[in-house]
């Protein structure tokens, strides 16, 4: 228990033994603090403690004035500081979340672009397959009907036909040099058969069709005019057409 100094005591039993000599018994049997002895004591420790206490009291008074100026109690300020720390933590979490969102967004966009590229590749393959099916089938049938050489004429027909989507269906259309569908002069579109008929009437391609003229009575069928020269089987389609035209001249 900490001893508290008192000016006068009824008994010395509460005074630590080392300090009992500072008290003298006076009138009435009471013990009073001997002022002369107290003055002779080293009070430097007490003075230092008192100075510290005074400074602490002054600092406390200044702090109290600051709290009063803010209109808030220390508890209110402590609560506000806690709320501020929580807000800062949430803001940092939001910042990290935004960074993660941007990364996720970039990953999704990259994946989407890759998927679109793969889809476009598949679509192009499907278009090529569809073009070959629609164009080659119809062109081959027309060439067979009009007795044209598919080996010589099919590449030329393919080059002038395009598959377009119309009314939800895919159709083969003969196109001009600009890639626009050609009309047949009857209010409709030029068909592949009509295009092959044009080729048969064209002097540049007529030699690629079988002749339909009959030989005269009593005469042996001879080689038709412009027959392909020997070795023509080694020529490519364009060279064979050119060679036929050259023989006709």
Residue, then its C-alpha position, 0 to 999 in steps of 0.5 A: x500500500x502506498x504511503x500518503x504523507x500527512x501533516x499530523x497523525x494519531x499514530x506512527x504505525x502507518x508510517x514506513x519505519x524509515x520515515x518515522x523520524x520525520x515525525x515528532x510527538x506534540x501536544x495532545x499525544x499526536x505526531x506532527x511532521x517536523x518541518x525542520x527535519x523535512x526541510x533538511x531532506x533531499x527533495x530533488x526526487x520529489x521536485x522532479x516528480x512534481x515537475x513531471x506531474x505539472x507538465x503532464x497536467x499541462x499536456x492533459x489540459x491542452x489535449x482536453x481543450x483540443x477535444x473540446x474544440x473538436x466537439x468530440x470525446x476521445x471515444x468518438x475520435x477513436x471510433x472515427x479512426x476505426x471507421x477510417x481504417x476500415x474505409x481505407x481497407x475497403x478502398x484497398x480491397x476495391x482497388x485490388x478487385x478492380x485490378x483483378x476485374x481488368x485482368x479477368x476482362x482481358x482474359x475473357x476478351x482474349x478467349x472470345x477473340x480466339x473463339x471467334x477466330x476458330x469459328x470463322x475458320x470453321x465457317x470458311x471451311x463450311x462455305x468452301x464445302x458448300x460452294x464446292x457442293x452447290x457449284x460443282x454439282x450444278x456445273x457438272x450436270x450442265x456441262x454433261x447435258x451440253x456435252x462440254x468438257x468438265x476438265x476444261x470448263x469446270x474451273x472457268x465456271x467455278x470462277x464465275x459463280x458465287x454462293x450467296x445467302x438469300x431468304x435463309x437459303x444458300x444459292x449459287x449465282x453467276x456473277x459478273x466481273x464486279x461480283x454482282x449476280x447477273x440477270x438473264x434478260x427475262x427478269x430472273x438470274x442467269x443460271x449455271x446452265x445458261x452460263x454454260x450455254x453462253x460458253x458453248x456459243x462463244x468461239x473461245x470455248x466452243x472447241x471444248x464441247x462435242x460437235x453435234x453435226x452429222x456426217x454426210x451420207x456415204x461418207x466416213x466420219x473424219x476428224x472434225x475440224x480443229x482436232x487436238x494435235x498429238x500430245x495434247x493430253x499433256x497440256x493443261x486445260x487453258x493450253x488445250x483450249x488455246x491449241x484447239x483454237x489455233x488448229x481451227x484457224 
